[in-house]
């Protein structure tokens, strides 16, 4: 199993493709979105344009993870990202994360992007398990993950300080056999 191949995954609502350095400008805008900041990043993290250009410019050759740009199929506009990372060869598992900017929300883009990359992980890479962590108050993301087949495995109660309060981290996962059962009934 290798993340060296960066596929293009095509759906009706989105196309996932390899990142380029040029995507850093729009990703900077997306990352600066208040909702993305609230649910994804520690606001104290300094993400300069130079740092983002270096990061996104290196994604196409990163052998240890799969970072794909979530794009609009009609315009090519970058709407967010979908990522498989922290691969464990002993358990054939990895972690998933995604973020969708404001122009991609409410259109089913996040759901389709999640289905595309999770399907690729199971069907092409031979993963056995894909897991994720999501903040307990991120209802939109939890809904998408559950719709795609992820199930709650546990909760880290009040694990993260945010905005003067404590937020739960919800642990979710989907197994290859669960994915196969879901996709066979969808056909």
N, C-alpha and C positions, 0 to 999 in steps of 0.2 A: 504494500500500500504506500502510495506516495502522493504528496500534495504538489509535486512539481508540475503536473499538468493542470493548467488553469482553463477549465472548460467555459464555453458559452452555453448558458442554459436558457431556453426560450419558452416562455409561456404566452398566454393571450394578453395579460395585463402588464407584464414586465419581461425584460431580458436581463439576465445576470451575466456580467462579463468581467474580465480581468481589469484591475485598476491601472491607470497611468498617472504619471506625475501631474498632468494637466487637470486631473480630477480634484486636486487639492483645493482649488479655489471654491468650487461648489461644496465640497465636503466641509470646508471651513464655515460656510454659511449654515449648512445643515447642523453641524456640531454646536454652533452658537445659538440655535433655536432654543427658547426657554424650556420647552417640553423635553427635548433631547437632553439638555443639561440636567434637568430635574430627574430624569429616569436613567441616565447613563453615566455622566461624568461628575467627578469632583470639581466644582467650579474653580478651585485653586490650581488645577492643572493648566499650565500655560501651553497652549497649542498654537505656536506661531505658524505663519504661512510657510516659512522655510522648513520647519520641522514636519509639517503636514506634507509638503512636496517630497521630502526625503522618504517619509513613511509610505505614502501611496505610490511613489515611484519605485519602491522596492518590493511591492506586493506581488508583482508578476513573476518574480524569481524566488520568492520565499518558499523553500522546500518543506517547511515544518507546519504550514497552515494554509488554508484556502480562504482568501479575502476576495469577495466579488462585489463589484459595483451593481447596485439595483438601479436599472434604468427604465425610462419610458420607451416602449417599443416604437412609438410613432415619431418621437422627437430625438431620442437618444439622451435626453436629459438625465443626469444622475439624480436619483431620488433618495439614496441611502446606501447601506451596505449589508451584506449577509456573510457570516464568517463561521468556519469550522476550525477549531484550534485545540491545543492541549491534547494531541493524539497520544493514546496509550496503546502501544502495540500488544502488550500482554493481555489486555481486555478488549482490544479492537473497539475502543470507545473514544469519543472526543466531546468537546464542549461546543455549543452553538451560541451565537449572539447575533443580533441584528439591530439596526436602527434605521428608521424611515423619517425623512424630513417632512416639513409641512405640506409640500406639493405632492407627496405620495400618499398621504393619509386619507382614510375614508373611501378608498377606491378598490380595496381588496389587493393592493400591491404587496403589502406586508405578508398577507396570508399566502399568496402565490409564491413570493420569493422564498418564504420558509419552506413550503412544499417542494420547490425546485431543488434547493440545496440539501434538504434532509433526504429527499429521494435520491439525489446523486450520491450522498454519503452511504446510504444503504445499498443501492442497486449497482453503483459503479465502483465504489471504494471498498465495499465489503465490510462496512462497520457493523457492529453488533448492537451498539448502544450510543445514543446521542443524548446529552444532558444539557441543562441550562440552569441559570439562576435568574430570577426576576424579582424586583421589589414587590412586596405584597400589595401596594397601592397602585400598581400599574395595571389597571383593569383591562385596558385596550390590548396590551401585549399578552396578558394571561389568556384572554379570550381567543386570540389568534393561536397561541400555542396549544390550547386545549382542542380547538377546531382541527388542528393539523394532526393531533394524536398524542401530544405530550400529556403526561399525568403527574400530579403532585406526588412527590415522594416524601417530602418533609418541609418543615419550616424552621428557619433560624429566627427565633423570636427576638425582636428589637436588636437586630444585628448591626445596623448601620445608622449613625447619627446623620440627620438631615433636617435642615430648616428648624433647628431647635427642638427636634423631636427624634424619636427612634422609629426606624422602619424595619419590618420583617423582610427577610430574604426567603423566597419560595424556591425550593429545589424541584425541578421537573425533569422527566426523561421519557424517552420512547425507545423501545427495543425493535430490532430488525423484524422479528416475527409479528409484533403488533403492527408495524408499518405495512408488512406484506398483507396482513388480514384487512387492514383499512383500504389499501389500494386495490385489492382484489374485489372488494365489495363496491368500490367506486366505478369499476369498469362497466 
